[in-house]
Amino acid sequence: MSAPGLADAEAARDELAAALSKVGITLPSLGLDPLSYGGELAVPLVELGRCNASTARALAAALRQERN
């Protein structure tokens, strides 16, 4: 059985991964939080995970570029 919104969360995760990849960023722990779609009131969440300082700075720089 699939939680409502699970396909949407998977698509959002994939879109984010693709957009980050275009600017040379990989979040190694990017995925879905399994606990967020396991219960009765499931609301699937995209888990951004952890990254090193260099990746965090690259992500911040990419976000700053987008605003300009």
N, C-alpha and C positions, 0 to 999 in steps of 0.2 A: 504494500500500500504506500502511496506517495502522499506526502503532506501537501496541503494547499500552498501554493507559492513556491514549492521546491524547484520546479523547472525555471521559474522566474529568477530565483536566487542563483541557480546554476548559470543561467544566461548572464546575469549581472557579474558574477565572478569571472566568467570567460571574457566578457567585454572589458572588464578592468584589467585582466591579465594581458589582453591584446593591446590595450592602450598604453599600458606601462612598458610592454615590450617594444613598442614603437619608439620610445624615448630611452631604450636601453636599460630598463629597470625590471628586475625580477624579484618578487616577494616570495621567498622559498616556502613559506607556510600558508600562502593564500589558499583558501578552501572554504568549505561550509562547516559551520559549527553543528555537529551532530546532535548536541543536546537541545538546540533551538528548534529542531523539527521532530523531536521524538515524542512529545506529549500531546495531550488532547487539544490544547490551545496553541498548536505549533505556529511559530512565526520564524521561518528559516532566515538565518543571519549569515552574511558573508564574513568570514573570519580573515582579517588581514594578517594576523600572525606576527611573528617577530622577524627582525632584520638587523643587520649590523649598522654601525654608525654611518658608514659610507653610503649604504643604500638609503638610509633615512635622509641624508643630506641630498642625495640625487633626487629623491622623491620631492623634497621641499623645493629644490631648484626647479623641477618640472612644474610644480604647482604655481610657483612664482611666475614662470614664463607664460603660463596659460592666462594669468590675470592681466598681462601686459598687452 
